[in-house]
């Protein structure tokens, strides 16, 4: 692994250590064995449905570039999540853009732009759900200020990208005026131009409204998964409490992460559950079980997608080993 990739695993290991040092594993295992299988199965089905909605949302963002069938977009999307389980620092997103561009004939830079817009709407959805949650649950003042700042950041970046998409020539001119080595100037300018192509969806108001509503639906469904797993463990979590745990874990994803977010999920999930009054051993058993099920679900759909697209895992890994694709 390259030296620059060490930070994510180190942070993950630190978080895992901070969590495990206060856990009674015997007690934790007792809670896991008592979990009700029916609710776990329902949670897995609901979690899988969230990816269906993600692919439906991505189709709106990809439509200005090419009309790619939704089932193929589902495959490429899940491959990105699958590779996030194997690579640190969310590098699966880059792999996703590369393999989608390669298999559909669309510029990889353009595809990457749609992924960036998608993530910005995810961030905006988080902020909206957070402010809904604080109407029901108490939060420290600093968290409210942090999410307020986050909302300004997400909206600000979206506005900038919107202006770029509506004033393409000026954006290219401004970017071309930046100092850079002559040897790479033409290539970098071409990449930026292709990136702007991927922002085409920002000029379609109805499509953007659908993307935003689908984003809210995706994360509401994800919060429901936390609620359903709570039922499995006999925890009386409300949907809003499940949303709180999801938001705290999601905020941690901003940090450099280990493959599969190992350590980060366990620490932040357990800490947030203890904050709302759940026994720490029960909280850890719940979070570990939920996290393992998420990883297994993504792995199942990831392998199925690789088979459907006739892509080998080694092909995806080679993308990263080359130092990531040349866009």
C-alpha positions in Angstrom: 0.0 0.0 0.0 1.3 3.4 -0.9 2.5 5.6 2.0 -0.2 8.2 1.4 -2.9 5.6 2.1 -1.7 4.8 5.6 -3.6 7.7 7.3 -7.1 6.1 6.8 -6.2 2.7 8.3 -4.3 4.4 11.1 -7.3 6.5 12.1 -9.5 3.4 11.8 -7.2 1.4 14.0 -7.2 4.2 16.6 -11.0 4.4 16.6 -11.2 0.6 16.9 -8.8 0.6 19.9 -10.7 3.4 21.7 -13.9 1.3 21.2 -12.7 -2.1 22.1 -10.9 -1.2 25.3 -14.2 -0.5 27.0 -16.1 -3.5 25.7 -17.0 -6.7 27.6 -16.9 -9.2 24.7 -18.8 -11.9 26.6 -21.7 -9.6 27.3 -21.5 -8.2 23.8 -21.7 -11.7 22.3 -24.8 -12.5 24.5 -26.7 -9.5 22.9 -25.7 -10.6 19.4 -26.9 -14.1 19.9 -30.3 -12.8 21.2 -30.8 -10.7 18.0 -34.0 -11.6 16.1 -33.2 -12.9 12.6 -36.5 -11.8 11.0 -35.8 -8.1 11.6 -32.2 -8.5 10.4 -33.5 -10.0 7.1 -36.0 -7.1 6.7 -33.1 -4.6 7.4 -31.0 -6.2 4.7 -33.8 -6.0 2.1 -34.5 -2.3 3.0 -30.7 -1.5 2.8 -30.5 -3.1 -0.6 -33.5 -1.1 -1.8 -31.6 2.1 -0.9 -29.0 1.2 -3.6 -31.8 0.7 -6.1 -32.9 4.3 -5.4 -29.3 5.5 -5.6 -29.0 4.0 -9.1 -32.4 5.6 -10.1 -31.0 9.0 -8.8 -27.7 8.6 -10.7 -29.6 8.0 -13.9 -31.0 11.6 -13.7 -27.4 12.9 -13.3 -26.0 10.7 -16.1 -28.9 11.4 -18.6 -27.3 14.6 -20.2 -24.2 12.5 -21.0 -25.8 9.2 -22.1 -28.9 7.1 -21.6 -27.4 4.2 -19.7 -29.8 1.5 -18.5 -30.6 1.8 -14.8 -29.5 -1.8 -14.2 -26.1 -1.1 -15.5 -25.8 2.0 -13.4 -26.7 -0.1 -10.4 -23.8 -2.4 -11.2 -21.3 0.4 -11.6 -22.5 2.2 -8.5 -22.3 -0.9 -6.3 -18.8 -1.7 -7.7 -17.7 1.7 -6.3 -19.2 0.9 -2.9 -17.6 -2.6 -3.1 -14.2 -1.1 -3.8 -14.6 1.3 -0.9 -14.7 -1.9 1.3 -11.3 -2.8 -0.1 -9.6 0.5 -0.5 -9.0 3.4 2.0 -10.0 7.0 1.5 -13.1 6.3 -0.5 -11.1 5.5 -3.6 -13.9 3.3 -4.8 -15.6 6.5 -6.1 -12.7 7.0 -8.5 -12.8 3.4 -9.6 -16.5 3.7 -10.1 -16.1 6.7 -12.4 -13.3 5.0 -14.3 -15.1 1.7 -14.9 -18.4 3.5 -15.9 -16.6 5.6 -18.4 -14.7 2.7 -19.8 -17.8 0.5 -20.2 -20.2 3.1 -21.5 -17.8 5.2 -23.7 -18.4 8.4 -21.6 -15.5 10.5 -20.5 -14.4 9.4 -17.1 -14.0 13.0 -16.0 -17.6 13.7 -16.9 -18.8 10.6 -14.9 -16.7 11.8 -12.0 -18.5 15.1 -12.1 -21.9 13.3 -11.7 -20.4 11.5 -8.7 -19.3 14.8 -7.2 -22.8 16.3 -7.6 -24.3 13.1 -6.2 -22.2 13.4 -3.1 -23.0 17.1 -2.6 -26.7 16.2 -2.6 -26.0 13.5 -0.1 -24.4 16.2 2.1 -27.3 18.5 1.7 -29.7 15.7 2.6 -27.7 15.0 5.7 -28.0 18.7 6.8 -31.8 18.7 6.2 -32.3 15.5 8.1 -30.1 16.8 10.9 -32.2 19.9 11.3 -35.3 17.8 11.4 -33.7 15.6 14.0 -32.8 18.4 16.3 -36.4 19.4 16.5 -37.0 16.1 18.3 -33.7 15.3 20.0 -31.3 17.6 22.0 -27.9 18.4 20.4 -25.0 20.5 21.7 -24.8 24.0 20.3 -21.5 23.3 18.6 -23.0 20.5 16.5 -25.7 22.8 15.2 -23.1 25.4 14.2 -21.0 22.7 12.5 -23.9 21.5 10.4 -24.9 25.0 9.7 -21.4 25.6 8.3 -21.7 22.4 6.4 -24.9 23.5 4.8 -23.3 26.7 3.6 -20.3 24.7 2.2 -22.5 22.2 0.3 -24.8 24.9 -1.1 -21.8 27.1 -2.0 -20.1 24.3 -3.9 -23.3 23.5 -5.8 -23.8 27.1 -6.7 -20.2 27.4 -8.0 -20.7 24.2 -10.1 -24.0 25.5 -11.4 -22.3 28.8 -12.5 -19.6 26.8 -14.2 -22.1 24.7 -16.1 -24.1 27.8 -17.2 -20.9 29.8 -18.1 -18.8 27.1 -19.6 -16.5 29.3 -21.7 -15.7 31.7 -18.8 -15.1 28.7 -16.5 -12.7 27.1 -19.0 -10.9 30.5 -19.4 -10.5 31.0 -15.7 -9.2 27.5 -15.2 -6.8 27.8 -18.2 -5.4 31.0 -16.6 -4.2 29.0 -13.6 -0.4 28.5 -13.4 0.6 24.9 -14.4 3.4 23.2 -16.2 3.2 23.6 -20.0 3.7 19.8 -20.5 0.4 19.0 -18.8 -1.6 22.1 -19.5 -3.5 20.8 -22.6 -4.3 17.5 -20.9 -5.5 19.1 -17.6 -7.6 21.6 -19.6 -9.2 18.7 -21.5 -10.0 16.9 -18.3 -11.6 20.1 -16.8 -13.7 20.5 -20.0 -14.9 17.0 -19.8 -15.7 17.5 -16.1 -17.9 20.4 -17.0 -19.8 18.1 -19.4 -20.8 16.0 -16.4 -22.4 19.0 -14.8 -25.2 19.1 -17.4 -27.8 18.0 -15.0 -27.4 21.2 -12.9 -29.1 23.1 -15.7 -32.3 21.1 -15.4 -34.4 22.3 -12.5 -37.0 19.4 -12.5 -34.2 16.8 -12.6 -32.4 18.5 -9.8 -35.6 18.5 -7.7 -36.0 14.8 -8.3 -32.3 14.2 -7.4 -32.8 16.1 -4.1 -36.0 14.2 -3.2 -34.4 10.9 -4.0 -31.4 11.8 -1.9 -33.7 12.5 1.1 -35.5 9.2 0.4 -32.2 7.3 0.3 -31.0 8.6 3.6 -34.4 8.2 5.3 -34.4 4.6 4.2 -30.8 4.2 5.6 -32.1 5.6 8.9 -34.9 3.1 8.8 -32.3 0.3 8.6 -30.8 1.5 11.9 -34.4 1.5 13.4 -35.1 -2.1 12.1 -31.8 -3.4 13.5 -32.8 -1.8 16.8 -35.9 -3.9 16.8 -33.8 -7.0 16.2 -31.8 -6.2 19.3 -34.8 -5.3 21.4 -33.7 -1.6 21.5 -36.5 0.9 21.6 -34.9 3.2 19.1 -37.1 5.8 17.4 -36.6 6.5 13.7 -35.1 9.9 14.7 -32.7 8.2 17.1 -31.7 5.9 14.2 -31.2 9.0 12.1 -29.0 10.5 14.8 -26.7 7.5 14.8 -26.6 7.5 11.0 -25.7 11.2 10.9 -22.9 10.9 13.4 -21.4 8.0 11.5 -21.8 9.8 8.2 -20.1 12.9 9.6 -17.1 10.6 10.5 -16.9 9.6 6.8 -15.5 13.0 6.1 -12.3 11.9 7.9 -9.7 9.7 6.1 -11.1 6.2 6.6 -9.9 2.6 6.5 -11.3 0.2 3.9 -15.0 -0.4 4.7 -14.9 2.4 7.3 -13.7 -0.2 9.8 -13.1 1.5 13.2 -14.8 4.7 12.3 -18.3 3.1 12.2 -17.7 1.2 15.4 -16.4 4.1 17.5 -18.9 6.8 16.3 -21.9 4.4 16.2 -21.2 3.0 19.7 -20.5 6.5 21.1 -23.7 8.0 19.7 -25.8 5.1 21.1 -24.3 5.4 24.5 -25.1 9.2 24.3 -28.8 8.4 24.0 -28.7 5.9 26.9 -27.9 2.5 25.4 -25.7 0.1 27.3 -22.2 0.2 25.7 -22.0 -3.6 25.2 -25.4 -3.7 23.6 -24.5 -0.7 21.5 -21.3 -2.3 20.3 -23.0 -5.6 19.5 -25.7 -3.8 17.5 -23.2 -1.6 15.6 -20.8 -4.5 14.7 -23.7 -6.7 13.5 -25.1 -3.8 11.4 -21.7 -3.0 10.0 -21.0 -6.6 9.1 -24.4 -6.9 7.4 -23.8 -3.8 5.4 -20.4 -5.0 4.2 -21.8 -8.5 3.3 -24.7 -6.9 1.4 -22.5 -4.7 -0.6 -20.1 -7.6 -1.2 -23.0 -9.8 -2.5 -24.3 -7.2 -4.9 -20.8 -6.2 -5.8 -19.8 -9.8 -6.9 -23.1 -10.1 -8.7 -22.5 -6.9 -10.6 -19.0 -7.9 -11.5 -20.4 -11.1 -13.0 -23.2 -9.2 -14.9 -20.7 -6.8 -16.5 -18.1 -9.6 -17.0 -15.5 -7.6 -15.0 -12.9 -9.3 -12.8 -11.9 -8.0 -9.4 -8.3 -7.9 -10.5 -9.4 -5.5 -13.2 -10.7 -3.1 -10.6 -7.7 -3.5 -8.4 -5.4 -2.8 -11.4 -7.1 0.6 -11.7 -5.8 1.6 -8.2 -2.4 0.0 -8.6 -1.7 2.1 -11.6 -2.0 5.1 -9.4 -5.7 5.6 -10.4 -6.8 6.2 -13.9 -5.8 9.0 -16.1 -9.0 10.9 -16.7 
